Amino acid sequence: MSLECLLVCNFGYHSCSHIKTSFMISIHLLSSW
């Protein structure tokens, strides 16, 4: 888990999950180019 995600987890697990999901989607889109 990234440092940014860990920091956000201090404010709420839902936010962390959303960011991690967005990050994975971004990687998937970039790798499909």
C-alpha positions in Angstrom: 0.0 0.0 0.0 1.3 3.4 -0.9 2.2 6.1 1.6 -0.4 8.4 0.2 -3.0 5.7 0.7 -1.9 5.1 4.2 -2.2 8.8 5.0 -5.7 8.9 3.5 -6.5 5.8 5.6 -6.1 7.9 8.6 -9.1 9.9 7.5 -11.2 7.0 6.3 -10.9 3.5 4.9 -13.5 4.3 2.2 -11.4 7.1 0.8 -8.4 4.9 0.8 -10.2 2.1 -1.1 -11.5 4.7 -3.6 -8.0 6.0 -4.3 -6.5 2.6 -4.5 -9.2 1.5 -7.0 -8.7 4.7 -9.1 -5.0 4.1 -9.1 -5.4 0.5 -10.3 -7.8 1.6 -13.0 -5.3 4.2 -14.1 -2.5 1.7 -14.3 -4.8 -0.7 -16.3 -5.7 2.1 -18.8 -2.0 3.1 -19.1 -0.8 -0.4 -19.7 -3.4 -0.9 -22.4 -2.1 1.8 -24.6 
